[in-house]
């Protein structure tokens, strides 16, 4: 017999669940491992505000003292933003962290898993993990991609991080049977830039179309998530040639220092921020907020459709 999973809901989220209202799940690694303090806390608060401003309820997810929290208050956000003891929690890590009463900032895979348990259908993040460069030798493939193939959560992101091998990532996503929908674009974006040079599987131009696709995808019993790729806005995007050079330098530094596994992405993002003199962090914050706004509008449309058909 499986052990019961206890989830502690914030009051705002609990009310939205009871009313079948629109909710957007938000990860917590962006707070604990994605940005330096105080930019992390300011971004978390800003993202939650944008979700509310677009008609939905934000549900930031984290593990705190061994308990799953869905919807954090101001004090909890502040604690996460400053605590050095919070570990980066992928989906596979949740049970062990809970057993030892630990603290975890949830990655994309963990947030998807918890959102699914909580009945939340849509999740906004910056970028999902993917197939790392050199994966043919290291087998370094993010658990985010496997989770997308197993959990029916729609993930709104700015594509995959450009530190990854994007063609191999898209091939792996296809193998997982996960539809990739680019919002208002034919191209698949590359996090800091609006195009990776690769085409997305599908293009949809309104939140309502994406919400309808979510309803139909679930009705088909597909059992997978949907990846919605939302290009960074033009004014916030970085120059592709510049970011490619910067990433190459950061990857070389990681290899020289023997950085591997979970530590790779945080190291690379920090190094890229240093090399770009803060421009990458500014772009990162802008794209997360842009994704949160789109996810909130999709959640509103999805809630309306779902409630009309119940």
NUGU-950253 format. One line per 10 residues: for each residue x, y, z of N, C-alpha, C, O. Coordinates in steps of 0.2 Angstrom, whole numbers, padded with zeros to 4 digits, m for minus. Atoms other than C-alpha are relative to their C-alpha. Last residue first. Layout:
N
X,Y,Z,X,Y,Z,X,Y,Z,X,Y,Z; ... .
This chain:
310
0000,0005,m0005,m0091,0097,m0085,m0007,m0003,0000,m0008,m0007,0005; 0001,0007,0002,m0090,0105,m0102,m0001,m0005,0005,m0002,m0011,0004; 0006,0000,0005,m0092,0124,m0098,m0002,m0007,m0002,m0007,m0009,m0004; 0007,m0001,m0004,m0081,0122,m0083,m0006,0000,m0004,m0011,m0003,m0002; 0001,0006,m0005,m0066,0114,m0093,m0007,0001,0003,m0011,m0004,0004; 0002,0006,0005,m0068,0128,m0107,m0002,m0006,0005,m0007,m0009,0003; 0007,m0001,0003,m0068,0142,m0094,m0002,m0005,m0004,m0008,m0007,m0004; 0005,0000,m0005,m0054,0135,m0084,m0007,0001,m0003,m0011,m0003,m0001; 0000,0007,m0001,m0043,0132,m0100,m0006,m0001,0005,m0010,m0005,0005; 0004,0003,0006,m0046,0150,m0106,m0002,m0007,0002,m0007,m0009,0000 .
0007,m0003,0000,m0041,0157,m0089,m0004,m0003,m0005,m0010,m0005,m0004; 0004,0003,m0006,m0026,0145,m0088,m0007,0003,0001,m0012,m0001,0002; 0002,0007,0002,m0020,0150,m0105,m0005,m0003,0005,m0010,m0006,0004; 0005,m0001,0005,m0020,0169,m0100,m0003,m0007,m0002,m0009,m0008,m0003; 0005,m0002,m0004,m0010,0164,m0084,m0006,0001,m0005,m0012,m0001,m0003; 0003,0006,m0004,0002,0154,m0094,m0006,0002,0003,m0011,m0002,0003; 0003,0004,0005,0005,0169,m0106,m0004,m0006,0003,m0009,m0008,0002; 0006,m0004,0003,0008,0181,m0092,m0004,m0005,m0005,m0010,m0005,m0005; 0005,0000,m0005,0020,0168,m0083,m0007,0004,m0003,m0012,0001,m0001; 0003,0007,0000,0029,0165,m0099,m0005,0000,0005,m0010,m0003,0004 .
0003,0001,0006,0033,0184,m0101,m0004,m0007,m0001,m0010,m0007,m0003; 0006,m0004,m0001,0038,0185,m0083,m0005,0000,m0006,m0011,0000,m0006; 0004,0004,m0005,0050,0171,m0085,m0006,0004,0001,m0012,0001,0001; 0003,0006,0004,0057,0179,m0102,m0005,m0004,0005,m0010,m0006,0003; 0005,m0002,0004,0060,0196,m0093,m0004,m0006,m0003,m0010,m0006,m0004; 0006,m0002,m0004,0069,0188,m0078,m0005,0002,m0005,m0011,0001,m0004; 0003,0006,m0003,0081,0178,m0090,m0007,0002,0004,m0012,m0001,0004; 0004,0003,0005,0084,0193,m0101,m0004,m0006,0003,m0010,m0007,0002; 0005,m0004,0002,0090,0203,m0086,m0005,m0003,m0005,m0011,m0003,m0005; 0005,0000,m0006,0100,0189,m0080,m0006,0004,m0002,m0011,0002,0000 .
0004,0006,0000,0108,0187,m0097,m0005,m0001,0005,m0010,m0003,0004; 0005,0000,0005,0113,0205,m0098,m0004,m0006,0000,m0010,m0006,m0002; 0007,m0001,m0003,0122,0205,m0081,m0006,0000,m0006,m0012,0000,m0004; 0001,m0006,m0004,0139,0208,m0088,m0007,0002,0002,m0009,0007,0002; 0005,m0004,0004,0137,0195,m0102,m0001,0007,0004,m0005,0011,0002; m0003,m0001,0006,0152,0185,m0095,m0004,0006,m0004,m0001,0010,m0008; m0006,m0004,m0002,0146,0186,m0077,0003,0002,m0007,0005,0008,m0008; 0001,m0007,m0003,0129,0181,m0082,0006,0004,0001,0006,0010,0000; 0003,m0004,0005,0135,0167,m0093,m0002,0007,0002,m0001,0012,m0001; m0006,m0002,0004,0146,0160,m0079,m0003,0005,m0006,0001,0010,m0007 .
m0003,m0005,m0004,0130,0160,m0067,0006,0003,m0004,0008,0009,m0004; 0004,m0006,0000,0120,0151,m0080,0003,0006,0004,0003,0012,0001; 0000,m0003,0007,0134,0139,m0084,m0004,0006,0000,m0002,0011,m0002; m0006,m0003,0001,0136,0135,m0065,0000,0004,m0007,0003,0009,m0007; m0001,m0006,m0004,0118,0133,m0062,0007,0003,m0001,0007,0009,m0001; 0004,m0005,0002,0116,0121,m0077,0001,0007,0005,0002,0012,0002; m0002,m0002,0006,0131,0110,m0073,m0004,0007,m0002,m0001,0012,m0003; m0004,m0007,m0001,0129,0108,m0054,0001,0003,m0007,0003,0009,m0007; 0004,m0005,m0002,0116,0094,m0056,0003,0007,0000,0000,0012,m0001; 0007,0002,m0003,0127,0083,m0066,m0004,0006,0002,m0004,0011,m0002 .
0004,0005,0003,0145,0089,m0069,m0007,m0001,0003,m0008,0002,0009; 0007,m0001,m0002,0158,0103,m0066,m0005,m0005,m0004,m0004,m0006,m0010; 0003,0007,m0002,0175,0096,m0069,m0007,0001,0003,m0009,m0004,0006; 0001,0001,m0008,0183,0113,m0068,m0003,m0006,0002,m0004,m0007,0008; m0007,m0001,m0003,0190,0113,m0086,0000,m0001,0007,0005,m0003,0010; m0004,0006,0002,0173,0106,m0093,0007,0000,0004,0010,m0005,0006; 0002,0005,m0004,0164,0120,m0084,0004,m0007,m0001,0005,m0010,0004; m0002,m0001,m0007,0175,0133,m0091,m0002,m0005,0004,0001,m0008,0009; m0007,0001,0000,0173,0127,m0109,0003,0000,0008,0007,m0004,0010; m0001,0007,0001,0155,0127,m0107,0007,m0002,0001,0008,m0007,0004 .
0003,0003,m0006,0155,0145,m0101,0001,m0008,0000,0003,m0011,0005; m0005,m0001,m0006,0166,0150,m0115,m0002,m0003,0006,0002,m0006,0010; m0006,0004,0001,0155,0142,m0128,0005,0001,0005,0008,m0004,0007; 0001,0006,m0002,0140,0150,m0120,0006,m0005,m0001,0007,m0009,0003; 0000,0000,m0007,0147,0167,m0122,m0001,m0007,0003,0002,m0009,0008; m0007,0000,m0002,0151,0164,m0140,0000,0000,0008,0005,m0003,0010; m0003,0006,0001,0133,0158,m0143,0008,0000,0002,0010,m0005,0004; 0002,0005,m0005,0126,0173,m0133,0003,m0007,m0002,0005,m0011,0002; m0003,m0001,m0006,0135,0185,m0144,m0001,m0005,0005,0003,m0007,0009; m0007,0002,0000,0131,0177,m0160,0003,0002,0006,0008,m0002,0008 .
m0001,0007,0001,0112,0176,m0156,0008,m0001,0000,0010,m0006,0003; m0003,0002,0007,0111,0194,m0150,0002,m0007,0000,0006,m0009,0004; m0007,m0001,0001,0100,0194,m0134,0003,m0001,m0007,m0001,m0005,m0010; m0004,0005,0003,0081,0196,m0133,0008,0002,0000,0009,0008,m0001; m0004,0003,m0006,0073,0208,m0121,0005,m0005,m0003,0009,m0008,0001; m0004,m0005,m0003,0066,0220,m0135,0005,m0003,0006,0010,0000,0008; m0006,m0003,0004,0061,0206,m0146,0004,0005,0004,0010,0004,0003; 0002,m0006,0004,0050,0197,m0133,0006,0003,m0003,0012,0003,0000; m0001,m0006,m0003,0056,0180,m0128,m0001,0006,m0004,m0001,0006,m0010; m0006,m0004,0001,0048,0167,m0138,0001,0006,0004,m0004,0009,0006 .
0001,m0007,0001,0035,0156,m0130,0006,0004,m0001,0010,0005,0004; m0006,m0004,0000,0037,0137,m0132,m0002,0007,m0002,m0004,0009,m0008; 0002,m0007,0004,0022,0128,m0126,0006,0004,0000,0008,0006,0005; m0005,m0005,m0001,0027,0110,m0121,m0002,0006,m0005,m0002,0005,m0011; m0001,m0004,0006,0012,0098,m0119,0006,0006,0002,0006,0009,0007; 0001,m0007,0000,0012,0084,m0106,0000,0004,m0007,0001,0000,m0012; m0006,m0004,0000,0009,0066,m0109,m0001,0008,0001,m0007,0010,0001; m0004,0001,m0006,m0004,0054,m0105,0006,0003,0000,0010,0002,0005; m0007,0000,0002,m0011,0054,m0123,0004,m0001,0006,0009,m0005,0005; m0003,0005,m0004,m0029,0049,m0117,0008,0000,m0001,0011,m0006,0000 .
m0002,0005,0004,m0037,0058,m0132,0004,m0005,0004,0006,m0011,0002; 0005,0005,0002,m0047,0068,m0120,0002,m0006,m0004,m0001,m0011,m0004; 0002,0004,m0006,m0031,0075,m0112,m0006,m0005,m0002,m0006,m0010,0000; m0005,0005,m0001,m0025,0081,m0129,m0001,m0004,0006,0000,m0010,0006; 0000,0006,0004,m0042,0088,m0133,0006,m0005,0001,0005,m0011,0000; 0006,0004,m0001,m0043,0099,m0118,0000,m0006,m0004,m0001,m0012,m0002; m0001,0003,m0007,m0025,0105,m0119,m0006,m0005,0001,m0005,m0010,0003; m0004,0006,0001,m0028,0109,m0138,0002,m0004,0007,0002,m0010,0006; 0004,0005,0004,m0043,0120,m0133,0005,m0007,m0001,0002,m0012,m0001; 0004,0003,m0005,m0032,0129,m0120,m0004,m0006,m0003,m0005,m0011,0000 .
m0004,0004,m0004,m0019,0132,m0134,m0004,m0004,0006,m0003,m0010,0007; m0001,0006,0005,m0032,0139,m0146,0004,m0005,0005,0003,m0011,0004; 0006,0004,0001,m0039,0150,m0132,0002,m0006,m0004,m0001,m0011,m0003; 0000,0004,m0006,m0021,0157,m0127,m0006,m0005,m0001,m0006,m0011,0002; 0004,m0003,m0006,m0020,0163,m0145,0000,m0005,0006,0001,m0011,0005; m0001,m0007,m0001,m0008,0160,m0160,m0004,0004,0006,m0003,0010,0007; 0007,m0003,m0001,m0005,0142,m0162,0001,0007,0003,0006,0009,0006; 0001,m0007,m0002,0010,0135,m0171,m0007,0001,0002,m0011,m0001,m0002; 0006,m0003,0001,0015,0116,m0172,0000,0008,0002,0004,0010,0006; 0005,0005,0003,0030,0105,m0173,m0006,0004,m0002,m0009,0002,m0007 .
0004,0004,m0005,0042,0119,m0170,m0005,m0004,m0003,m0006,m0004,m0009; 0007,m0001,0000,0055,0124,m0183,m0003,m0004,0005,m0001,m0010,0007; 0004,0006,0002,0073,0125,m0180,m0007,0002,0001,m0009,0006,0004; m0001,0002,0007,0085,0140,m0181,m0004,m0006,m0002,m0003,m0009,m0008; m0006,0004,m0001,0085,0142,m0162,0002,m0002,m0007,0007,m0006,m0008; 0000,0006,0005,0074,0157,m0164,0006,m0004,0002,0012,m0002,0002; 0007,0002,0002,0068,0171,m0152,0000,m0006,m0004,m0005,m0009,m0005; 0001,m0003,0007,0085,0172,m0142,m0007,m0003,m0003,m0009,m0008,0000; m0002,m0006,0000,0089,0170,m0123,m0002,0003,m0007,m0002,0010,m0008; 0000,m0003,m0006,0078,0154,m0122,0002,0008,0000,m0002,0012,m0001 .
m0006,0003,m0003,0081,0146,m0139,0002,0004,0007,0007,0007,0007; m0005,m0005,m0003,0065,0148,m0147,0005,m0003,0004,0005,m0009,0005; m0001,0002,m0007,0057,0135,m0159,0005,0005,0003,0010,0005,0001; m0007,0002,m0002,0052,0144,m0175,m0001,m0003,0007,m0004,0000,0011; m0002,0007,0003,0035,0145,m0183,0006,m0003,0003,0007,m0009,0002; m0006,0000,0004,0029,0159,m0171,0001,m0007,m0003,m0002,m0012,m0001; m0001,m0006,0005,0014,0165,m0162,0006,0000,m0004,0009,0005,m0006; 0005,m0006,0000,0016,0153,m0148,0001,0005,m0004,0006,0009,m0003; m0003,m0007,0000,0026,0138,m0153,m0005,0005,0000,m0010,0004,m0004; 0004,m0005,0003,0018,0121,m0149,0003,0007,0001,0005,0009,0007 .
m0003,m0007,m0001,0028,0106,m0145,m0004,0005,m0004,m0004,0004,m0011; 0001,m0006,0006,0018,0090,m0144,0004,0006,0002,0003,0008,0008; 0002,m0007,m0003,0026,0077,m0132,m0001,0005,m0006,0004,0006,m0009; 0006,m0001,0003,0027,0059,m0139,m0003,0006,0003,m0009,0007,0004; 0005,0000,m0006,0042,0055,m0128,m0007,0001,m0002,m0011,0001,0003; 0000,0007,m0002,0052,0051,m0144,m0005,m0001,0006,m0008,m0006,0007; 0004,0004,0004,0047,0068,m0150,m0001,m0007,0001,m0006,m0010,0001; 0007,m0002,m0001,0054,0076,m0135,m0004,m0004,m0004,m0010,m0006,m0002; 0001,0004,m0006,0071,0066,m0138,m0008,0002,0002,m0011,m0003,0004; 0001,0007,0002,0072,0073,m0155,m0003,m0004,0006,m0007,m0009,0005 .
0006,0001,0004,0069,0090,m0149,m0002,m0007,m0002,m0007,m0009,m0003; 0005,m0001,m0005,0083,0089,m0136,m0007,m0001,m0004,m0012,m0004,m0001; 0001,0006,m0004,0094,0082,m0149,m0005,0000,0005,m0009,m0005,0006; 0002,0005,0004,0092,0097,m0160,m0001,m0007,0003,m0007,m0010,0002; 0008,m0001,0001,0093,0109,m0145,m0002,m0005,m0005,m0008,m0008,m0004; 0000,0002,0007,0110,0103,m0138,m0007,0000,m0002,m0011,m0005,m0001; 0001,0007,0001,0110,0113,m0122,0000,m0002,m0008,0002,0003,m0012; m0006,0004,m0002,0117,0129,m0116,0000,m0007,m0002,0005,m0011,m0001; m0004,0000,0006,0103,0138,m0127,0007,m0003,0002,0011,m0004,m0002; m0006,m0005,m0001,0091,0134,m0113,0005,m0001,m0006,0006,m0007,m0008 .
m0004,0003,m0004,0075,0125,m0120,0007,0005,0001,0008,0009,m0004; m0004,0005,0004,0061,0135,m0127,0004,m0004,0005,0003,m0004,0011; m0003,m0003,0005,0055,0150,m0118,0004,m0004,m0004,0009,m0002,m0007; m0007,m0001,m0001,0043,0140,m0107,0003,0005,m0006,m0001,0005,m0011; m0001,m0006,0004,0025,0136,m0104,0007,0002,0001,0009,0004,0007; m0006,m0004,m0002,0023,0118,m0098,0001,0006,m0005,0002,0005,m0011; m0002,m0004,0006,0006,0109,m0100,0005,0005,0003,0004,0008,0008; 0000,m0007,m0002,0005,0095,m0087,0002,0004,m0006,0007,0002,m0009; 0005,m0005,0005,m0001,0078,m0092,0000,0007,0002,m0005,0010,0003; 0004,m0004,m0004,0014,0068,m0084,m0004,0005,m0004,m0001,0009,m0008 .
0003,0004,m0005,0024,0054,m0092,m0006,0004,0004,m0010,0001,0007; 0003,0006,0003,0032,0061,m0107,m0004,m0004,0004,m0008,m0009,0002; 0004,m0002,0005,0035,0078,m0100,m0004,m0006,m0003,m0009,m0005,m0005; 0006,m0002,m0004,0043,0069,m0085,m0006,0003,m0005,m0012,0001,m0004; 0004,0006,m0001,0055,0061,m0097,m0006,0001,0004,m0011,m0002,0003; 0003,0002,0007,0060,0078,m0104,m0004,m0007,0001,m0009,m0008,m0002; 0005,m0004,0003,0062,0086,m0087,m0004,m0003,m0006,m0010,m0003,m0006; 0006,0003,m0002,0073,0072,m0081,m0006,0004,m0002,m0012,0001,m0002; 0004,m0003,m0005,0087,0081,m0091,m0006,m0005,0002,m0010,m0007,m0003; 0007,m0002,0003,0098,0071,m0102,m0004,0001,0006,m0005,m0002,0011 .
0003,m0005,m0004,0117,0068,m0098,m0007,0003,m0003,m0006,0008,m0007; 0007,0002,m0001,0121,0052,m0106,m0004,0005,0004,m0008,0003,0008; 0002,m0001,m0007,0139,0057,m0104,m0007,m0003,0002,m0008,m0004,0007; m0006,0003,m0004,0147,0051,m0121,m0002,0000,0007,m0001,m0004,0011; m0001,0007,0003,0132,0054,m0133,0006,m0003,0004,0006,m0010,0003; 0004,0005,m0003,0127,0068,m0121,0001,m0007,m0003,0000,m0012,0000; m0004,0006,m0002,0141,0079,m0127,m0004,m0006,0003,m0001,m0010,0006; m0005,0001,0005,0130,0094,m0126,0005,m0005,0002,0007,m0005,0008; m0006,m0004,0000,0116,0092,m0114,0005,m0002,m0006,0005,m0007,m0009; m0006,0004,0001,0100,0085,m0119,0006,0004,0000,0006,0009,m0004 .
0000,0004,0006,0086,0095,m0111,0006,m0005,0000,0009,m0007,0005; m0006,0004,0001,0080,0105,m0096,0000,m0004,m0007,m0005,m0004,m0010; 0000,0006,m0002,0065,0117,m0098,0007,m0003,m0001,0011,0000,m0005; m0001,0005,0005,0066,0135,m0099,0001,m0006,0003,0002,m0007,0008; m0004,m0004,0005,0059,0150,m0089,0002,m0005,m0006,m0001,m0003,m0012; m0007,0000,m0003,0044,0142,m0080,0005,0004,m0005,0002,0007,m0010; m0005,m0005,0003,0026,0142,m0081,0007,0000,0003,0007,0000,0009; m0006,m0001,m0004,0015,0127,m0076,0004,0005,m0005,0005,0004,m0010; m0004,m0004,0004,m0003,0122,m0082,0006,0003,0004,0004,0005,0010; m0001,0003,0007,m0015,0108,m0077,0006,0004,m0004,0008,0002,m0009 .
m0001,m0006,0004,m0016,0110,m0058,0003,m0002,m0007,0008,m0006,m0007; 0005,m0002,0005,m0024,0095,m0050,0001,0006,m0004,m0004,0009,m0006; 0004,m0005,m0003,m0013,0094,m0035,m0006,0002,m0004,m0010,0006,m0003; 0003,0002,m0006,m0005,0078,m0040,m0005,0005,0003,m0010,0003,0006; 0005,0005,0002,m0002,0085,m0057,m0003,m0003,0006,m0010,m0004,0006; 0006,m0004,0003,0006,0101,m0050,m0005,m0006,m0002,m0011,m0004,m0001; 0004,m0003,m0005,0017,0090,m0039,m0006,0003,m0002,m0012,0002,0000; 0002,0006,m0003,0024,0080,m0054,m0005,0002,0006,m0010,m0001,0007; 0005,0003,0004,0026,0095,m0065,m0004,m0005,0004,m0010,m0006,0004; 0006,m0004,0000,0035,0104,m0051,m0006,m0003,m0004,m0011,m0002,m0002 .
0003,0000,m0007,0047,0090,m0048,m0006,0004,0000,m0012,0002,0003; 0003,0007,0000,0051,0088,m0067,m0004,0000,0007,m0009,m0003,0007; 0006,0001,0005,0053,0107,m0069,m0003,m0007,0001,m0009,m0007,0002; m0001,m0001,0007,0064,0109,m0054,m0006,m0001,m0004,m0012,m0002,m0001; 0002,0005,0005,0058,0110,m0036,0002,0003,m0007,0001,0008,m0009; 0002,m0004,0006,0068,0120,m0023,m0002,m0005,m0006,0003,m0008,m0008; m0002,0001,0007,0070,0108,m0009,m0004,0005,m0004,m0010,0006,m0004; 0003,m0005,0004,0070,0108,0010,0002,0000,m0007,0008,m0002,m0008; m0004,m0005,0003,0073,0093,0021,m0004,0005,m0004,m0010,0006,m0004; 0003,m0006,m0002,0062,0083,0033,0005,0006,m0003,0006,0011,0001 .
m0005,m0003,m0005,0074,0068,0031,m0002,0007,0002,0001,0011,0005; m0001,0004,m0005,0059,0058,0023,0005,0003,0006,0004,0003,0012; 0006,0000,m0005,0053,0072,0013,0002,m0004,0006,0000,m0002,0012; 0000,m0007,m0004,0070,0075,0005,m0005,0000,0005,m0004,0003,0010; m0006,0000,m0005,0071,0056,0001,0000,0007,0004,0002,0007,0010; 0001,0004,m0005,0054,0056,m0007,0005,0000,0005,0004,0001,0011; 0005,m0002,m0004,0056,0071,m0018,m0001,m0004,0007,m0001,m0001,0012; m0003,m0002,m0007,0073,0067,m0025,m0005,0001,0005,m0004,0002,0011; m0003,0006,m0003,0067,0058,m0041,0002,0001,0007,0002,m0004,0011; 0006,0005,m0001,0056,0072,m0047,0003,m0006,0004,m0001,m0008,0009 .
0003,0003,0006,0071,0084,m0046,m0005,m0005,0002,m0006,m0006,0008; 0004,0006,m0001,0075,0094,m0030,m0003,m0002,m0007,m0008,0002,m0009; 0003,0000,0007,0089,0107,m0030,m0003,m0007,m0001,0000,m0012,m0001; m0003,0004,0005,0093,0108,m0011,m0004,0000,m0007,m0010,0002,m0007; 0005,0003,0004,0089,0121,0001,0003,m0003,m0006,0008,0000,m0009; 0001,0007,m0002,0102,0124,0015,m0005,m0003,m0005,m0006,m0009,m0005; m0005,0004,0004,0108,0141,0008,m0001,m0008,0001,0003,m0012,m0002; m0002,0005,m0003,0092,0150,0013,0005,m0004,m0004,0004,m0006,m0010; m0006,m0001,m0004,0090,0167,0007,0003,m0006,0003,0009,m0006,0006; m0005,m0005,0004,0077,0166,m0007,0006,0001,0004,0011,0002,0000 .
m0003,0004,0006,0068,0151,0001,0005,0004,m0003,0010,0001,m0005; m0004,0005,m0003,0065,0161,0017,0004,m0004,m0005,0010,m0005,m0005; m0006,m0003,m0003,0058,0176,0008,0005,m0005,0003,0011,m0004,0002; m0004,m0002,0006,0046,0165,m0002,0007,0003,0002,0012,0002,m0001; m0003,0006,0003,0040,0158,0014,0004,0001,m0006,0010,m0002,m0007; m0005,0002,m0004,0037,0175,0022,0004,m0007,m0003,0010,m0007,m0002; m0005,m0004,0001,0027,0181,0007,0006,m0002,0004,0012,m0002,0002; 0001,m0007,m0002,0016,0166,0006,0006,0004,0000,0011,0002,m0002; m0004,m0002,m0005,0018,0150,m0004,m0002,0008,0002,m0004,0011,m0002; 0002,m0007,m0002,0006,0141,m0014,0004,0002,0006,0002,0000,0011 .
0002,m0002,0007,0008,0122,m0016,m0003,0007,0001,m0009,0007,0004; 0005,m0006,0000,0018,0116,m0001,m0001,0002,m0007,0003,0003,m0012; 0001,m0003,0007,0025,0099,0000,m0005,0006,0001,m0010,0005,0004; 0007,m0001,0003,0032,0095,0017,m0001,0003,m0006,0003,0007,m0008; 0002,0006,0001,0049,0089,0023,m0007,0000,m0003,m0010,m0006,m0004; 0000,0004,m0006,0054,0105,0032,m0004,m0007,m0002,m0008,m0010,0003; m0003,m0004,m0006,0049,0115,0016,m0001,m0005,0006,m0007,m0007,0008; 0000,0004,m0006,0047,0107,m0001,0003,0003,0006,0009,0006,0005; m0006,0002,m0003,0042,0119,m0014,m0001,m0005,0005,m0006,m0007,0007; m0001,0007,m0003,0029,0124,m0026,0006,m0001,0003,0011,0001,m0001 .
m0007,0002,m0001,0023,0142,m0031,0001,m0006,0004,m0002,m0007,0009; m0001,0005,m0005,0005,0142,m0035,0007,m0002,0000,0009,m0007,m0004; m0007,0003,0000,0000,0158,m0043,0000,m0005,0005,m0002,m0004,0011; m0003,0000,m0007,m0019,0162,m0045,0007,m0004,m0001,0007,m0009,m0004; m0001,0007,m0003,m0025,0167,m0062,0003,0001,0006,0005,0006,0009; 0006,0004,m0002,m0033,0183,m0070,0001,m0007,0003,m0004,m0010,0004; 0003,0003,0006,m0018,0191,m0080,m0006,m0005,0002,m0008,m0009,m0002; 0002,m0006,0005,m0014,0203,m0066,m0003,m0003,m0006,m0007,0001,m0009; 0006,m0003,m0002,m0013,0188,m0054,m0003,0005,m0004,m0009,0005,m0006; 0005,0005,0001,0000,0179,m0065,m0007,0003,0003,m0012,0002,0000 .
0002,0000,0007,0009,0195,m0066,m0005,m0005,m0001,m0010,m0004,m0005; 0004,m0005,0002,0010,0197,m0048,m0003,0000,m0007,m0009,0002,m0008; 0007,0001,m0003,0016,0180,m0045,m0004,0006,m0001,m0010,0004,m0003; 0004,0005,0004,0030,0183,m0057,m0007,m0001,0003,m0012,m0002,m0001; 0002,m0003,0006,0035,0200,m0049,m0004,m0005,m0004,m0009,m0004,m0007; 0006,m0004,m0001,0036,0191,m0032,m0003,0003,m0006,m0009,0004,m0007; 0005,0005,m0002,0047,0177,m0038,m0006,0005,0001,m0012,0003,m0001; 0002,0003,0006,0058,0190,m0048,m0006,m0004,0002,m0012,m0004,m0001; 0004,m0005,0004,0060,0201,m0033,m0003,m0003,m0006,m0009,m0001,m0008; 0006,m0002,m0004,0065,0186,m0022,m0004,0005,m0004,m0010,0004,m0005 .
0005,0006,0000,0077,0179,m0035,m0006,0002,0003,m0011,0000,0001; 0003,0000,0006,0085,0197,m0039,m0005,m0006,0000,m0010,m0006,m0003; 0007,0001,m0001,0089,0198,m0020,m0004,0000,m0007,m0010,0000,m0007; 0004,m0005,m0004,0098,0187,m0020,0002,0007,m0001,0008,0008,m0001; m0002,m0003,m0006,0106,0178,m0035,m0005,0004,0004,m0010,0006,0001; m0002,m0007,0000,0096,0168,m0048,0003,0002,0007,0002,m0001,0012; 0000,m0003,0006,0092,0151,m0053,0003,0007,m0001,0005,0009,m0006; m0006,0001,0004,0096,0141,m0038,0001,0003,m0006,0006,0003,m0009; m0006,0003,m0004,0084,0144,m0024,0006,m0001,m0003,0012,m0001,0000; m0002,m0004,m0006,0072,0156,m0032,0006,m0003,0004,0010,0001,0006 .
m0002,m0007,0003,0072,0149,m0050,0001,0005,0006,0005,0009,0006; m0007,0000,0001,0072,0132,m0041,0003,0007,m0003,0008,0009,m0002; m0004,m0004,m0005,0055,0136,m0034,0008,0000,m0001,0011,0003,0002; m0006,0004,m0003,0044,0131,m0049,0003,0005,0006,0002,0011,0006; m0006,m0003,0001,0027,0140,m0053,0006,m0004,0004,0004,m0007,0010; m0005,0002,m0004,0010,0132,m0055,0007,0003,m0002,0008,0005,m0008; m0006,0001,0003,m0003,0143,m0063,0005,m0003,0005,0007,0001,0009; m0006,0000,m0004,m0021,0142,m0057,0006,m0001,m0005,0006,m0005,m0009; m0007,0001,0004,m0037,0146,m0066,0005,0001,0005,0006,0005,0009; m0003,m0006,0003,m0053,0143,m0055,0007,m0001,m0004,0010,m0007,m0003 .
m0002,0002,0007,m0062,0126,m0052,0003,0006,m0004,0001,0007,m0010; 0005,m0004,0005,m0070,0135,m0037,0002,m0002,m0007,m0001,0001,m0011; 0007,0001,m0002,m0062,0123,m0024,m0005,0003,m0005,m0011,0000,m0006; 0002,0007,0002,m0046,0123,m0033,m0007,m0001,0002,m0010,m0005,m0002; 0001,0001,0008,m0046,0142,m0033,m0001,m0007,m0002,m0005,m0008,m0006; 0007,m0003,0002,m0050,0143,m0014,m0001,m0001,m0008,m0006,m0002,m0010; 0006,0004,m0002,m0036,0131,m0010,m0006,0002,m0002,m0011,m0001,m0005; 0001,0006,0005,m0024,0141,m0021,m0005,m0005,0002,m0009,m0007,m0002; 0002,m0002,0006,m0027,0157,m0011,m0001,m0006,m0005,m0006,m0006,m0009; 0007,m0002,m0001,m0026,0149,0006,m0003,0002,m0007,m0009,0000,m0009 .
0001,m0007,m0002,m0009,0141,0002,m0008,0002,m0001,m0011,m0002,m0004; 0002,m0005,0005,m0011,0122,0000,0000,0007,0004,m0002,0008,0009; 0002,m0005,m0004,m0001,0109,0011,m0001,0006,m0005,0003,0008,m0009; m0002,m0006,0003,0000,0093,0002,m0003,0006,0004,m0009,0006,0006; 0003,m0006,m0003,0000,0076,0011,0003,0006,m0004,0009,0008,m0004; m0004,m0006,0001,0005,0061,0001,m0004,0006,0002,m0010,0007,0000; 0004,m0006,0002,m0003,0045,0008,0005,0006,m0001,0009,0007,0003; 0001,m0005,m0005,0009,0030,0008,m0004,0006,m0002,m0002,0008,m0008; m0004,m0006,0001,0007,0017,m0005,m0002,0005,0006,m0007,0005,0008; 0004,m0006,0000,0000,0000,0000,0004,0006,0000,0009,0007,0004 .
